[in-house]
Amino acid sequence: MQLPIHLAAWQRLSQLAAEPQPHLRDLLDQDPSRAERLRLNAVGITLDASRQRLTPAIEQALVDLAEQSDVAGQRDAMFRGDPINATENRAVLHVALRGGQAPGPWGAAISADVGRELERMGDFAEAVRAGSVTGHTDEAITDVVNLGIGGSNLGPHMACDALEDLAHPRVRVHHVSNADAWALWRVLKALDARRTLFIVSSKTFTTQETLTNAASAQRWLIDQGCPPDRVSDHLAAITATPAESARLGYRPDRTFLFWDWVGGRYSLWSSLGLPLAIAVGAQAFRELLAGGHAMDEHFRHTPLSDNLPVRLALHGIWNRNFLGMPSQLLVSYASRLARFTPFVQQMDMESNGKHTHTDGTPATVDTGPIVWGGLGMDGQHAYFQLIHQGRHKVPVEFIGVLDEDTPLPLAGTHHRLVNLNMRAQAEAMARGRSPDDTRAMLNRGAPGDGADETMTAHRSFEGNVPTQLLWLDRLDPRHLGALIALYEHKVFVQAAIWRINAFDQWGVELGKSMAKALEQRH
């Protein structure tokens, strides 16, 4: 394994970063080919990276870095099902979950297993939606509560919100992750136990927070009149360890499986997507899978220089490792994507928050950034001030949607305002406003408002903040699937370059084990 700092491209990038670079406003004004050169499109998603602090020399060196890091070889190993999660000796095959019926590089047996479980899950989801799944009084289920934490919650919850326009008119889906009692009670207090189904989502079926909520939910069912021997009528399990769920009384016909080669933060595509399939329907869930698969095909077969996940990853590498920016702000201007940043936050920080290379030696480069953010329109009136004039330098990734389908008479007006603000913020962060331009602006104001140096200083903006815009053609299952897969592959590419294992999470496991140890002592 060759460490990244020893690669010629890494050393070239270090040299370029040490040289004086033009301000973004100059790059935007003086490079007529820039907008076209730094625009990529795949699967209905367009990247506009013209406001990244990139020159042609930097762009080429970044692509060279991906090639010298053997990103393509590491990618192919993942798709083959090689045990690239070396610390747990596991394959990493969430890509197989959305691979369709045709066998992929992972083989026909895995495709058959995936297809069979997807069919079971889809049939159950449609049965719930049709009213044929009932509780102990034989009344149709009207409320589904997903109990899970981490990857068992963030993905399904995010996607249910993002695709809320497809929600079933009669069956409502709720999500509880936190083991704090109020988190569960605020959902339960509005529900009818006779018509409520709990989905308990846990890979190992030993997750303390989830099992605590599940036990409390079962007690609530009994207290609301459900006979103890009929509680299982109100339960379903999603797990990679069905023996554990069976031991706790979950019925086999309502237990849905996935495999140890599916990491929690990459599990939305598996049976853990059951809450989403109930919310939007099995066909829409399959469209989500199809969008993810289409991005997989782009990632597998497109040259690195034109590869959307690769380029997204490389821009992050440049900002993190060579411009010295330790965080990444991710903001959406579509309110239905409000939970997308927390979802990516887990995916990225749990994957790439590592301090060792894959061979166990200390990391010689900075690894995963701090990912934070939320909805851009709200951020404009809050933390964007720090981006514009604070002392931290924070790169920004914007996500917008081109099409608008909200059934309001003035939806088009809302949509224009939102996207105008997104474009304006990206431009303002990149260009800033020089003291000379600020003086001129102030001197054009009302008489007596002249540009004294104090006000000039307060109202000038350095700019030069690297930003990029991701535009979805529309927000539907296929485009959402492609967007999720895009970020999964971005995280993978950065891990491949940094030579770290993106698929274990020993820090998370430490906290769990210490909580259990404290419980035993007290």
Wavefront OBJ file of the C-alpha trace (Angstrom):
o trace
v 0.000 0.000 0.000
v 1.444 3.346 -1.060
v 0.519 6.177 1.280
v -1.165 9.197 -0.343
v 1.613 11.605 0.672
v 4.094 9.549 -1.366
v 2.120 9.825 -4.599
v 3.445 12.194 -7.247
v -0.002 13.744 -7.697
v -0.302 14.456 -3.961
v 3.064 16.194 -3.978
v 2.079 18.158 -7.085
v -1.130 19.294 -5.392
v 0.812 20.361 -2.308
v 3.037 22.447 -4.554
v 0.062 24.031 -6.309
v -1.626 24.830 -2.994
v 1.519 26.632 -1.806
v 1.558 28.901 -4.864
v -0.495 32.131 -5.019
v -3.877 31.371 -6.555
v -6.302 33.782 -8.251
v -9.374 34.921 -6.324
v -12.570 33.167 -7.351
v -13.985 36.381 -8.797
v -11.007 36.522 -11.157
v -11.328 32.843 -12.070
v -15.018 33.370 -12.863
v -14.409 36.525 -14.930
v -11.250 35.538 -16.786
v -11.847 31.882 -17.762
v -14.566 31.724 -20.442
v -14.519 27.901 -20.598
v -14.891 27.499 -16.865
v -18.656 27.129 -16.569
v -18.808 24.392 -19.183
v -15.624 22.601 -18.095
v -16.735 22.347 -14.481
v -20.257 21.159 -15.218
v -21.025 17.424 -15.067
v -24.303 15.547 -15.375
v -25.348 12.003 -14.530
v -28.717 10.347 -13.870
v -30.610 13.631 -13.826
v -28.198 15.369 -11.426
v -26.035 18.279 -12.581
v -22.936 19.469 -10.747
v -21.885 23.094 -11.200
v -18.392 23.311 -9.716
v -17.397 26.570 -11.405
v -17.103 28.255 -7.989
v -14.600 25.759 -6.610
v -11.085 27.151 -6.209
v -9.772 25.105 -9.107
v -7.514 25.861 -12.037
v -6.920 23.506 -14.988
v -3.614 22.455 -13.417
v -5.323 21.616 -10.120
v -8.145 19.771 -11.898
v -5.651 17.599 -13.765
v -3.577 16.876 -10.670
v -6.727 15.788 -8.815
v -7.668 13.345 -11.557
v -4.075 12.086 -11.516
v -4.435 11.537 -7.767
v -7.508 9.370 -8.294
v -5.683 7.331 -10.929
v -2.504 6.923 -8.867
v -4.615 5.928 -5.834
v -6.157 3.117 -7.912
v -9.674 4.331 -7.208
v -10.909 2.285 -10.164
v -9.308 -0.907 -8.852
v -10.663 -0.385 -5.347
v -14.111 0.368 -6.803
v -14.075 -2.838 -8.825
v -13.055 -4.830 -5.737
v -16.106 -3.497 -3.893
v -18.475 -4.409 -6.730
v -16.965 -7.919 -6.950
v -17.677 -8.523 -3.291
v -14.057 -8.709 -2.153
v -13.786 -8.368 1.669
v -12.691 -4.730 1.527
v -13.922 -4.188 5.109
v -10.703 -5.753 6.313
v -11.153 -5.220 10.062
v -14.375 -7.261 9.999
v -13.423 -9.465 7.020
v -16.620 -8.562 5.182
v -17.669 -7.672 1.692
v -19.380 -4.311 1.163
v -22.266 -4.936 -1.209
v -25.017 -2.405 -0.687
v -24.683 -1.894 -4.454
v -26.080 -5.421 -4.931
v -29.293 -4.416 -3.157
v -30.208 -2.126 -6.051
v -28.665 -4.202 -8.815
v -31.897 -5.508 -10.300
v -32.567 -9.055 -11.437
v -29.541 -9.431 -13.717
v -26.518 -10.853 -11.860
v -23.861 -8.239 -11.225
v -20.154 -8.682 -10.492
v -21.146 -10.020 -7.064
v -22.710 -13.163 -8.600
v -26.092 -14.747 -9.277
v -26.582 -16.231 -5.800
v -26.502 -12.850 -4.077
v -28.817 -11.366 -6.710
v -31.300 -14.189 -6.120
v -31.232 -13.700 -2.338
v -31.721 -9.955 -2.707
v -34.565 -10.375 -5.175
v -36.363 -12.871 -2.980
v -36.237 -10.660 0.120
v -37.196 -7.570 -1.861
v -40.265 -9.419 -3.117
v -41.250 -10.437 0.441
v -40.807 -6.913 1.727
v -42.721 -5.379 -1.178
v -45.610 -7.797 -0.758
v -45.874 -7.003 2.945
v -45.709 -3.254 2.292
v -48.534 -3.498 -0.230
v -50.574 -5.646 2.155
v -50.282 -2.964 4.837
v -51.258 -0.288 2.343
v -54.231 -2.372 1.184
v -55.529 -2.824 4.728
v -55.083 -6.577 4.829
v -52.513 -6.501 7.673
v -54.462 -6.305 10.912
v -53.900 -6.126 14.655
v -55.374 -8.203 17.437
v -58.928 -6.880 16.842
v -58.711 -7.653 13.112
v -58.819 -3.929 12.325
v -56.562 -2.711 9.527
v -53.259 -1.094 10.454
v -53.346 2.671 9.991
v -50.128 3.697 11.753
v -46.660 2.211 11.389
v -43.902 3.156 13.845
v -40.326 2.397 12.854
v -38.102 1.818 15.901
v -34.446 2.030 14.966
v -31.381 4.211 15.439
v -28.452 5.266 13.273
v -28.705 3.711 9.831
v -31.928 1.980 10.841
v -33.561 5.384 11.189
v -31.729 8.138 9.334
v -32.178 6.716 5.835
v -35.836 5.646 6.033
v -36.830 8.801 7.917
v -35.028 11.077 5.447
v -36.530 9.328 2.424
v -40.064 9.281 3.843
v -39.848 13.050 4.293
v -38.275 13.618 0.885
v -41.021 11.623 -0.867
v -43.866 12.799 1.339
v -45.905 13.783 -1.717
v -46.293 10.047 -2.423
v -47.445 9.178 1.109
v -50.405 6.815 1.483
v -53.647 8.687 2.336
v -54.664 6.188 5.033
v -51.467 4.632 6.424
v -49.145 6.971 8.305
v -45.484 6.133 8.988
v -43.731 7.460 12.112
v -40.114 7.198 13.251
v -38.618 6.922 16.737
v -34.866 6.611 17.262
v -34.050 8.217 20.603
v -34.397 6.091 23.746
v -35.572 9.117 25.716
v -39.095 8.241 26.856
v -40.622 11.436 25.483
v -39.447 10.615 21.953
v -41.615 7.492 21.984
v -44.525 8.999 23.911
v -44.951 11.993 21.605
v -45.752 9.508 18.831
v -47.761 6.973 20.834
v -50.074 9.462 22.531
v -51.852 10.183 19.237
v -52.190 6.542 18.103
v -54.767 3.793 18.488
v -53.028 0.626 19.689
v -55.542 -1.587 17.866
v -54.376 -0.184 14.519
v -50.654 0.316 15.166
v -47.763 -1.762 13.813
v -44.230 -1.448 15.199
v -41.284 -2.238 12.939
v -38.214 -3.010 15.044
v -35.123 -2.389 12.913
v -31.780 -3.636 14.199
v -29.011 -5.456 12.372
v -27.917 -7.451 15.410
v -31.179 -7.235 17.368
v -29.092 -6.312 20.392
v -29.129 -2.504 19.952
v -29.888 -1.219 23.446
v -31.759 1.939 22.447
v -33.981 0.141 19.944
v -34.787 -2.808 22.194
v -35.643 -0.423 25.039
v -38.130 1.363 22.801
v -39.486 -1.978 21.535
v -40.077 -3.248 25.083
v -41.837 -0.007 25.983
v -43.987 -0.211 22.851
v -45.052 -3.762 23.721
v -45.954 -2.688 27.268
v -48.041 0.137 25.786
v -49.893 -2.341 23.561
v -50.759 -4.519 26.568
v -51.775 -1.523 28.672
v -54.052 -0.455 25.819
v -55.852 -3.810 25.863
v -53.853 -6.088 23.582
v -53.691 -9.657 24.990
v -50.064 -10.609 25.673
v -50.312 -13.605 23.327
v -51.441 -11.294 20.478
v -48.701 -8.661 20.792
v -46.817 -10.265 17.890
v -49.733 -9.245 15.622
v -48.480 -5.685 16.039
v -44.785 -6.368 15.460
v -42.434 -6.803 12.540
v -38.658 -7.234 12.650
v -35.877 -6.265 10.264
v -32.546 -7.873 11.097
v -29.472 -9.723 9.909
v -29.806 -12.074 12.903
v -33.279 -13.648 12.699
v -32.483 -16.119 15.477
v -32.270 -13.183 17.908
v -35.589 -11.680 16.823
v -37.272 -15.126 16.980
v -35.942 -15.580 20.503
v -37.730 -12.368 21.456
v -41.027 -13.534 19.996
v -41.105 -11.951 16.518
v -42.986 -14.024 13.957
v -40.954 -15.462 11.060
v -43.554 -14.332 8.511
v -43.076 -10.762 9.720
v -39.286 -10.902 9.976
v -37.407 -9.388 7.042
v -33.748 -10.051 6.442
v -30.597 -8.418 5.226
v -26.979 -9.543 5.326
v -23.769 -8.828 7.207
v -22.316 -7.276 4.058
v -24.824 -4.409 4.381
v -23.528 -1.607 6.613
v -26.145 0.210 8.668
v -25.531 3.589 7.043
v -25.858 1.966 3.607
v -28.943 -0.091 4.414
v -31.877 1.971 3.145
v -31.835 -0.170 -0.006
v -32.434 -3.371 1.963
v -35.410 -4.602 4.001
v -34.614 -1.703 6.322
v -36.410 0.346 3.689
v -39.707 -1.324 4.642
v -41.086 1.824 6.361
v -40.399 3.749 3.158
v -41.979 1.057 0.975
v -45.100 1.221 3.156
v -45.150 5.013 2.941
v -44.697 5.367 -0.825
v -45.457 1.906 -2.211
v -43.348 -0.975 -3.454
v -43.140 0.353 -7.000
v -41.812 3.740 -5.877
v -39.290 1.920 -3.676
v -38.126 -0.023 -6.729
v -37.723 3.277 -8.581
v -35.474 4.485 -5.750
v -33.380 1.336 -6.244
v -33.281 1.952 -9.981
v -31.955 5.477 -9.461
v -29.227 4.174 -7.168
v -28.332 1.466 -9.679
v -28.127 4.006 -12.501
v -25.611 6.016 -10.461
v -23.702 2.791 -9.773
v -23.435 2.155 -13.499
v -22.201 5.699 -14.079
v -19.638 5.268 -11.289
v -18.451 1.925 -12.650
v -18.164 2.780 -16.314
v -17.401 6.505 -16.671
v -13.781 7.706 -16.909
v -12.553 9.231 -13.670
v -12.229 12.690 -15.204
v -15.960 12.780 -16.072
v -17.196 10.690 -13.176
v -19.620 12.624 -10.965
v -18.918 10.863 -7.619
v -15.175 10.956 -8.294
v -15.138 14.648 -9.102
v -17.292 15.465 -6.071
v -14.839 13.521 -3.905
v -11.789 15.181 -5.446
v -13.115 18.658 -4.812
v -13.578 17.672 -1.168
v -10.006 16.330 -1.042
v -8.668 19.620 -2.422
v -10.571 21.667 0.149
v -9.808 19.342 3.083
v -6.204 18.407 2.494
v -4.727 21.245 0.462
v -6.762 24.349 1.335
v -6.911 23.331 5.018
v -10.692 23.436 5.459
v -11.741 20.882 8.101
v -15.510 21.088 7.687
v -18.073 20.774 4.886
v -21.350 22.678 4.930
v -24.151 20.831 3.115
v -27.364 22.794 2.569
v -30.514 21.917 0.676
v -32.921 24.428 -0.784
v -35.721 21.854 -1.061
v -37.510 21.644 2.282
v -38.408 17.990 1.700
v -34.661 17.283 1.919
v -34.448 18.711 5.442
v -33.108 15.411 6.793
v -30.617 14.844 3.996
v -27.731 16.580 5.769
v -28.029 14.483 8.973
v -28.234 11.399 6.764
v -25.034 12.312 4.885
v -23.428 13.410 8.148
v -23.651 9.865 9.481
v -22.657 8.320 6.165
v -19.560 10.495 5.860
v -18.400 10.986 9.445
v -19.024 7.409 10.586
v -17.297 6.120 7.465
v -14.297 8.416 7.171
v -13.774 9.599 10.738
v -10.678 7.397 11.054
v -7.164 7.899 12.415
v -5.438 4.880 10.879
v -4.698 3.700 7.380
v -6.060 0.321 6.339
v -2.828 -1.381 7.437
v -3.267 -0.064 10.999
v -0.535 2.581 10.821
v -1.363 6.145 11.963
v -2.984 8.270 9.267
v -0.464 10.553 7.591
v -3.123 12.872 6.132
v -6.265 14.570 7.385
v -9.288 12.327 6.853
v -13.053 12.884 6.946
v -14.368 16.449 7.353
v -16.946 17.668 9.842
v -20.210 17.573 7.867
v -22.955 19.927 9.032
v -25.769 22.103 7.759
v -29.478 21.865 7.029
v -31.933 23.906 4.982
v -30.294 26.766 3.124
v -33.156 29.256 3.334
v -33.084 28.967 7.132
v -29.291 29.049 7.230
v -29.248 32.344 5.322
v -30.792 33.972 8.384
v -28.469 32.243 10.836
v -25.058 30.647 10.313
v -24.474 31.937 6.784
v -23.179 35.119 8.458
v -20.174 33.117 9.661
v -19.567 31.814 6.139
v -19.614 35.332 4.685
v -17.570 37.178 7.310
v -16.388 34.771 10.006
v -12.823 33.653 10.599
v -13.502 30.054 9.600
v -13.173 29.044 5.964
v -15.962 26.590 5.165
v -16.660 25.113 1.711
v -20.349 24.894 0.858
v -22.324 22.332 -1.125
v -25.794 23.439 -2.252
v -28.561 21.061 -3.353
v -31.476 22.398 -5.392
v -34.332 21.013 -7.455
v -35.162 22.369 -10.916
v -38.763 21.165 -11.213
v -41.593 22.176 -8.879
v -44.663 19.997 -8.300
v -46.199 21.365 -5.081
v -49.982 21.714 -5.601
v -50.231 25.356 -4.527
v -51.414 28.131 -6.882
v -48.303 30.233 -6.220
v -45.845 27.324 -6.005
v -43.928 28.662 -8.989
v -43.351 31.963 -7.191
v -42.026 30.135 -4.128
v -39.778 27.995 -6.316
v -38.253 30.943 -8.176
v -37.523 32.721 -4.892
v -35.860 29.642 -3.354
v -33.628 28.865 -6.333
v -32.767 32.542 -6.851
v -31.530 32.669 -3.257
v -29.475 29.518 -3.706
v -27.726 30.891 -6.776
v -27.215 34.281 -5.125
v -25.650 32.798 -2.005
v -23.224 30.707 -4.027
v -22.230 33.743 -6.063
v -21.883 36.000 -3.017
v -19.701 33.500 -1.197
v -17.454 33.093 -4.225
v -17.114 36.727 -5.270
v -17.463 38.561 -1.974
v -17.248 42.348 -2.245
v -13.959 44.220 -2.270
v -13.389 47.388 -0.195
v -13.316 49.454 -3.399
v -16.675 48.077 -4.522
v -18.069 48.607 -1.028
v -16.945 52.265 -1.017
v -18.534 52.814 -4.379
v -21.767 51.184 -3.186
v -21.873 53.304 -0.029
v -21.159 56.515 -1.926
v -24.162 55.866 -4.149
v -26.406 55.901 -1.039
v -28.334 58.751 0.531
v -26.516 62.070 1.098
v -24.457 61.899 4.258
v -24.113 58.107 4.131
v -20.585 58.382 2.767
v -18.095 55.559 2.797
v -16.065 56.112 5.920
v -13.504 53.409 6.521
v -15.356 51.910 9.462
v -18.462 51.152 7.419
v -16.368 50.026 4.493
v -14.696 47.440 6.720
v -18.002 46.235 8.169
v -19.663 45.848 4.785
v -16.851 44.289 2.758
v -16.643 40.548 2.142
v -13.509 38.598 1.357
v -15.381 35.971 -0.652
v -13.242 33.248 -2.222
v -15.370 30.623 -0.435
v -15.409 27.434 -2.524
v -18.973 26.391 -3.320
v -20.666 24.002 -5.704
v -24.251 23.420 -6.712
v -25.990 20.105 -7.270
v -29.236 20.346 -9.227
v -31.767 17.520 -9.311
v -34.025 17.606 -12.350
v -36.874 16.774 -9.980
v -37.387 15.283 -6.522
v -38.839 11.818 -7.053
v -37.778 8.287 -6.052
v -35.398 7.789 -8.966
v -33.548 11.075 -8.493
v -33.415 10.638 -4.720
v -31.916 7.175 -5.209
v -29.294 8.597 -7.542
v -28.463 11.390 -5.087
v -27.981 8.975 -2.183
v -25.762 6.686 -4.262
v -23.771 9.711 -5.434
v -22.841 10.569 -1.846
v -22.131 6.938 -0.964
v -19.617 6.740 -3.790
v -18.133 10.141 -2.947
v -17.381 8.852 0.564
v -15.913 5.654 -0.884
v -13.594 7.530 -3.256
v -12.245 9.764 -0.504
v -11.579 6.732 1.707
v -9.832 5.018 -1.202
v -7.510 8.001 -1.651
v -6.848 8.427 2.078
v -6.248 4.657 2.406
v -8.730 4.203 5.257
v -11.517 1.689 5.890
v -14.849 3.439 5.342
v -16.931 0.468 6.467
v -16.215 -0.142 10.137
v -17.129 2.063 13.110
v -15.131 1.039 16.134
v -15.702 4.392 17.828
v -19.442 3.772 17.782
v -18.870 0.283 19.167
v -16.754 1.678 22.025
v -19.607 3.850 23.243
v -22.043 0.932 23.083
v -19.771 -1.401 25.029
v -19.122 1.187 27.729
v -22.845 1.823 28.164
v -23.414 -1.900 28.661
v -20.537 -2.113 31.123
v -21.950 0.790 33.138
v -25.369 -0.858 33.146
v -23.922 -4.048 34.587
v -22.121 -2.125 37.345
v -25.187 -0.108 38.302
l 1 2 3 4 5 6 7 8 9 10 11 12 13 14 15 16 17 18 19 20 21 22 23 24 25 26 27 28 29 30 31 32 33 34 35 36 37 38 39 40 41 42 43 44 45 46 47 48 49 50 51 52 53 54 55 56 57 58 59 60 61 62 63 64 65 66 67 68 69 70 71 72 73 74 75 76 77 78 79 80 81 82 83 84 85 86 87 88 89 90 91 92 93 94 95 96 97 98 99 100 101 102 103 104 105 106 107 108 109 110 111 112 113 114 115 116 117 118 119 120 121 122 123 124 125 126 127 128 129 130 131 132 133 134 135 136 137 138 139 140 141 142 143 144 145 146 147 148 149 150 151 152 153 154 155 156 157 158 159 160 161 162 163 164 165 166 167 168 169 170 171 172 173 174 175 176 177 178 179 180 181 182 183 184 185 186 187 188 189 190 191 192 193 194 195 196 197 198 199 200 201 202 203 204 205 206 207 208 209 210 211 212 213 214 215 216 217 218 219 220 221 222 223 224 225 226 227 228 229 230 231 232 233 234 235 236 237 238 239 240 241 242 243 244 245 246 247 248 249 250 251 252 253 254 255 256 257 258 259 260 261 262 263 264 265 266 267 268 269 270 271 272 273 274 275 276 277 278 279 280 281 282 283 284 285 286 287 288 289 290 291 292 293 294 295 296 297 298 299 300 301 302 303 304 305 306 307 308 309 310 311 312 313 314 315 316 317 318 319 320 321 322 323 324 325 326 327 328 329 330 331 332 333 334 335 336 337 338 339 340 341 342 343 344 345 346 347 348 349 350 351 352 353 354 355 356 357 358 359 360 361 362 363 364 365 366 367 368 369 370 371 372 373 374 375 376 377 378 379 380 381 382 383 384 385 386 387 388 389 390 391 392 393 394 395 396 397 398 399 400 401 402 403 404 405 406 407 408 409 410 411 412 413 414 415 416 417 418 419 420 421 422 423 424 425 426 427 428 429 430 431 432 433 434 435 436 437 438 439 440 441 442 443 444 445 446 447 448 449 450 451 452 453 454 455 456 457 458 459 460 461 462 463 464 465 466 467 468 469 470 471 472 473 474 475 476 477 478 479 480 481 482 483 484 485 486 487 488 489 490 491 492 493 494 495 496 497 498 499 500 501 502 503 504 505 506 507 508 509 510 511 512 513 514 515 516 517 518 519 520 521 522
